[in-house]
């Protein structure tokens, strides 16, 4: 059994556990699972200690490797917020269980969390949103039980920004085939392994056809390969409206990074807020489990914080390594503790006398072995993250060069700019097709009352096909010609893939 499971979960360097379902005794657990433990900042030490105690009581087969990150690292002058020893330990174990980390003070605003996500390509952020007993919320009783799976690396959060002119800022929204395909495949793999039956993809594909639309297109291809799980698409604003009106109808939602950030917190608010929300950040080889809340400096060190989110993150970690029985035992003990309402922390105690973080953890430990009717019933099977690989077959086969978009700084009027540019490129194999400003076409001849800024988008069409070297030379000649008229900031190559234009049109074009 053990060998079979090791092979099945070869994504992780250490995978050792198999046990029986709820109320059964752990069986065939012989080898220890190493996990990097980062207590974190603010309330981190309180909630991680509590969650670790609960995990150890249900599953005494983890060897915790205490490491640091966050405030202590920044204070020691480590700008990334994560010491090399911590990175090495994570690389070795492939598993991290952590508390919230403080962000560096100062204009740099470095986040150790983001360092960890990027260093280990933790591309999938998983946020279960599940109604908990005794937690007051507007939606209590609806039986909300959904999971938000968010692409965690790309999109506007790649963090590539420029001031294009002194007056215009730009952020690059990067959406790759690999990123979209991996997160889509992960969503279906997660659905299979967590007994889920439907995946909804939420994008703004109607407006951002080449980024959000690309994500949707890739999702739909992956969905077609997974007919056992239902799949649909919602425009993201419609998705949030439906989430607020009928959240119980959702199962798994997969989406791009920024959409997911917003939807994740909105959905957490439906069941009591981010203070109760667990999360996981999953990559091919490393998986990191943490609460969605921050360091809560207002209650740090007071032993009053609610460790529920982190205990549930522990449940996610145990399921990730295949310890389904232990995960269920903790979940049932936690739900039992919450529904008894005798031991609740201050944030949810309302009419009851609150207990401390550590007393709440003790109550959960005492309840291990009890079952709760509140726990949603599901079948769990191992998830094989190493099998989630993009397929080359989805790539287009042909490409053509259509021209170039050049963004220029210009303080005059559009007609003068157009005349000067046309004169400058007269000897070149390009023609000026349009000029737009903030996405609105203003040349040739569109009547518009749009206000303009000093950042102009000029589209030059190329007069025919050529080899790549000559195309690049032509673009350089085009830029040289434009330099005689105004200052250019950036250039985009216009291409068609499989005869479809791979660039957007301006409003009015
Ligand atoms: P950070 O800057 O690290 O994100 P923050 O205070 O801005 O910290 P959170 O840490 O998420 O954001 O806290 C927001 C509010 O929720 C605070 O009032 C905090 O006390 C409360 N809170 C967050 N987590 C918990 C928890 N686990 N138990 C009780 N209250 C919590």
Boltz pocket constraint, residues with backbone or C-beta under 6 A from the ligand:
constraints:
  - pocket:
      binder: B
      contacts: [[A, 43], [A, 47], [A, 100], [A, 101], [A, 102], [A, 274], [A, 275], [A, 276], [A, 292], [A, 293], [A, 294], [A, 295], [A, 296], [A, 297], [A, 298], [A, 299], [A, 304], [A, 305], [A, 306], [A, 307], [A, 309], [A, 347]]
      max_distance: 6.0
